[in-house]
Amino acid sequence: MVDPIELNDALERLHAYLDGQDIAGAIDYLRTLHPADSAELLAELEPEQQGAIVERLHATELADVFEQLDEEDMAGVAQHLDVGMLADVLDEMEPDMAADLLGELEPDQAAEVLEQMEEPSDVAALMTYPPDTAGGIMTAAPSSLRRFWTVSESVPFY
């Protein structure tokens, strides 16, 4: 379990790394935090600081952080990534969150990212729905069952 943080203290610590040009230290610090805390801190940074950090994070790390950001902040941070890296990040995200992010991008950029994704079908299917409809906010995640459930307990999930 990750310890809770005081946002202002964490932001000061992150700025100290960045002001000292210690990007590696800033990244190492962010890696010690919960993705929600990292997301909140990242959203508070200037765009050039965001870029310096996100271009050095792994796709799985960015996916965890992106899923904690709102769509506007996701799109802002995503602008610092090349198309291939953004496609890798979206491949790691839940399809509904990936669709939300792609919906915030310019249509040409979204199409290019979708084209480079390994498995774009679930994301592309969700993007066909208007954003504020049930289809636009649903997730395509499969149902899961517990192995000790009976058939009658499991049927409502299908």
C-alpha positions in Angstrom: 0.0 0.0 0.0 1.2 3.5 -0.8 1.3 6.1 1.9 -0.9 9.1 1.6 0.8 12.3 0.5 0.3 16.0 1.1 -0.1 17.4 -2.4 1.6 20.7 -1.7 4.6 19.0 -0.1 4.8 16.5 -3.0 4.6 19.3 -5.5 7.4 21.2 -3.8 9.5 18.1 -3.8 8.8 17.5 -7.5 9.6 21.1 -8.3 12.9 20.8 -6.4 13.9 17.9 -8.6 12.9 19.8 -11.8 14.4 23.1 -10.8 17.7 21.2 -10.2 17.4 19.7 -13.7 17.2 16.2 -12.0 14.6 14.7 -14.3 15.6 11.2 -13.3 15.1 12.1 -9.6 11.6 13.5 -10.4 10.7 10.3 -12.3 12.0 8.1 -9.5 9.9 10.1 -7.0 6.8 9.9 -9.1 7.3 6.1 -9.3 7.1 5.9 -5.5 3.6 7.5 -5.6 0.2 6.1 -6.3 -0.8 6.7 -10.0 -3.6 9.1 -8.8 -1.1 11.2 -6.9 1.3 11.1 -9.8 -1.5 12.2 -12.1 -2.5 15.1 -9.9 1.1 16.3 -9.7 1.7 15.9 -13.4 -1.4 18.0 -14.1 0.0 20.8 -12.0 3.3 21.1 -13.9 4.0 23.4 -16.8 3.8 21.8 -20.3 7.5 21.6 -20.8 8.0 19.9 -17.4 5.2 17.5 -18.3 7.0 16.7 -21.5 10.3 16.1 -19.9 8.8 13.6 -17.6 6.3 11.7 -19.7 8.7 11.1 -22.6 10.9 9.1 -20.1 8.1 7.0 -18.5 7.2 3.5 -19.7 3.8 2.9 -21.5 2.4 0.9 -18.6 3.3 3.6 -16.1 1.8 6.3 -18.3 -1.4 4.2 -18.8 -1.9 4.0 -15.0 -1.4 7.8 -14.7 -3.5 8.7 -17.7 -6.4 6.7 -16.3 -6.4 9.0 -13.3 -6.5 12.2 -15.3 -9.6 13.9 -16.7 -10.0 13.9 -20.5 -8.7 17.4 -21.0 -5.5 16.8 -18.9 -5.0 13.5 -20.6 -5.1 15.2 -24.0 -2.7 17.9 -22.8 -0.2 15.4 -21.5 -0.6 13.2 -24.6 0.6 16.0 -26.8 4.1 15.4 -25.5 4.2 11.8 -26.9 4.9 10.6 -30.4 2.2 8.6 -32.1 3.9 5.3 -31.5 4.3 5.8 -27.8 0.8 7.1 -27.4 -0.5 4.0 -29.2 1.5 1.9 -26.8 0.0 3.8 -23.8 -3.6 3.4 -25.1 -3.0 -0.4 -25.7 -2.3 -0.6 -21.9 -5.4 1.4 -20.9 -8.9 0.3 -20.4 -10.8 0.7 -23.7 -13.3 3.2 -22.4 -10.5 5.5 -21.1 -8.5 5.1 -24.3 -11.6 6.1 -26.3 -12.1 9.1 -24.1 -8.6 10.2 -24.7 -8.8 9.7 -28.5 -12.1 11.6 -28.5 -10.1 14.7 -27.2 -7.5 14.5 -30.0 -7.8 16.0 -33.5 -9.6 13.4 -35.7 -6.5 12.9 -37.9 -4.2 12.4 -34.9 -6.7 10.0 -33.3 -7.0 8.0 -36.6 -3.2 7.7 -36.8 -2.9 6.5 -33.2 -5.7 4.0 -33.7 -3.9 2.7 -36.8 -0.7 2.1 -34.7 -2.5 0.3 -31.8 -2.0 -3.4 -31.5 -5.7 -4.1 -30.7 -7.8 -1.0 -31.6 -11.1 -2.8 -32.2 -12.6 -2.4 -28.7 -11.5 1.3 -28.5 -12.8 2.0 -32.1 -16.1 0.4 -31.3 -16.6 2.6 -28.2 -15.7 5.7 -30.3 -18.7 5.2 -32.6 -21.1 6.3 -29.8 -21.7 9.9 -28.9 -19.7 10.8 -25.7 -22.7 11.5 -23.4 -24.7 8.4 -24.2 -24.7 5.0 -22.5 -22.6 3.6 -25.3 -20.2 6.5 -25.0 -19.5 5.9 -21.3 -19.7 2.2 -21.1 -16.7 -0.1 -20.9 -16.1 -3.1 -23.0 -14.4 -5.0 -20.2 -15.5 -8.7 -20.1 -17.5 -10.0 -17.1 -15.7 -12.1 -14.7 -17.0 -14.8 -12.4 -15.8 -16.3 -9.1 -15.0 -20.0 -9.4 -17.1 -20.8 -6.3 -20.3 -19.2 -7.7 -23.2 -21.3 -8.7 -24.8 -21.1 -12.1 -27.7 -19.1 -10.7 -25.3 -16.6 -9.1 -23.4 -16.2 -12.4 -26.3 -15.9 -14.9 -27.1 -12.2 -14.1 -23.6 -11.2 -15.3 -24.3 -12.5 -18.9 
